[in-house]
Amino acid sequence: MIELEGVPELIDPVMVAAFEGWNDAGDAASTAVAHLEREWKGEVFAALDAEDYYDFQVNRPTVFMEGGVRKITWPTTRLSVVRVGGDTPRDLVLVRGIEPSMRWRSFCNELLGFAHELGVELVVVLGALLGDTPHTRPVPISGTTSDATLAGRMDLEETKYEGPTGIVGILQEACTHAGVPAVSLWAAVPHYVSQPPNPKATLALLNRLEDLIDVRIPLGDLPEDARAWQVGVDQLAAEDTEVAEYVQSLEEARDTAELPEASGEAIAREFERYLRRRDGSGPGAGPHATADGSEGLPGTPYLKDNPSGRTRPPKPPKAGGDDEDSAED
């Protein structure tokens, strides 16, 4: 039995989790949870024992100096809690760590023990994967669940994925077997510019999370960072004809595939979202960026900022190359 001291009774709690590693292309998911912790000043109340779940030759501890004293930070997974909302507050239990090296079932059971003790009503696990998606288009976000009822109620896909999985997939299935409603949100990161950070993908995950749990999230500098990231990648891609042509082919494929989505219903959903946010009420008031980094309605052009220090995007893979980071639920 997990006993929590110093944690108040929570209001309609939702657990939001992300893990560095295989499930976190561009560090987009772990950065999203780190953003929530920073903006809402999350207070850490628990940490899993690093000895139980991590191979320190894979995830090494780090040594640092504090007040002239050497200290060690061990790789682990930490839990914090934040209260959000104004007149109708609710609590978020934030879980951020590294994909464990071993004992995944025990790892998930320990997290579910915390969820049970805290009365968590929904678990949302964030992930990011590499995909054939152009950096110039809105970041695709897929929401999946193993619960058919939840899929219908929250407009999600019922997962049909088969194949290798990471801790995101394992935790979602553990929640399902434990009777805890669980959702996974996945951002697709362009494989030709996969190095972190990717603020555009982080922003897209937070926007989708905001809609899912009906909580306004303060975005801070993320919208500006997303614009600068895209302009920087635009300029780097323009320097390489092969990359530019490849990006254009991805754009054409994406636009063709999404033509059926330009329906009256899709436009209405986006306009309703805009109206919900333009009054500036609740936490995180101010300009709200869409998944493509623009503010308000889609179509606002990016600001022409030029970030410095970015590396050149790698060449696109040739046909028939490996694709180990394909989509999974």
Sequence and secondary structure as in RCSB ss.txt:
>XXXX:A:sequence
MIELEGVPELIDPVMVAAFEGWNDAGDAASTAVAHLEREWKGEVFAALDAEDYYDFQVNRPTVFMEGGVRKITWP
TTRLSVVRVGGDTPRDLVLVRGIEPSMRWRSFCNELLGFAHELGVELVVVLGALLGDTPHTRPVPISGTTSDATL
AGRMDLEETKYEGPTGIVGILQEACTHAGVPAVSLWAAVPHYVSQPPNPKATLALLNRLEDLIDVRIPLGDLPED
ARAWQVGVDQLAAEDTEVAEYVQSLEEARDTAELPEASGEAIAREFERYLRRRDGSGPGAGPHATADGSEGLPGT
PYLKDNPSGRTRPPKPPKAGGDDEDSAED
>XXXX:A:secstr
    SS    SS EEEEEEESTTBGGGHHHHHHHHHHHHTT EEEEE  HHHH  TTTS  EEEEETTEEEEE  
  EEEEEEE SSS EEEEEEEEE  SS HHHHHHHHHHHHHHHT  EEEEEEEEEES  TTS   EEEEES HHH
HHHTT EE    S   HHHHHHHHHHHTT  EEEEEEEEEGGG SS  HHHHHHHHHHHHHHHT     TTHHHH
HHHHHHHHHHHHHT HHHHHHHHHHHHHHHHHTGGG SHHHHHHHHHHHHHHHT  STT S  B TTS BSSTT 
       SS         TT   TT    
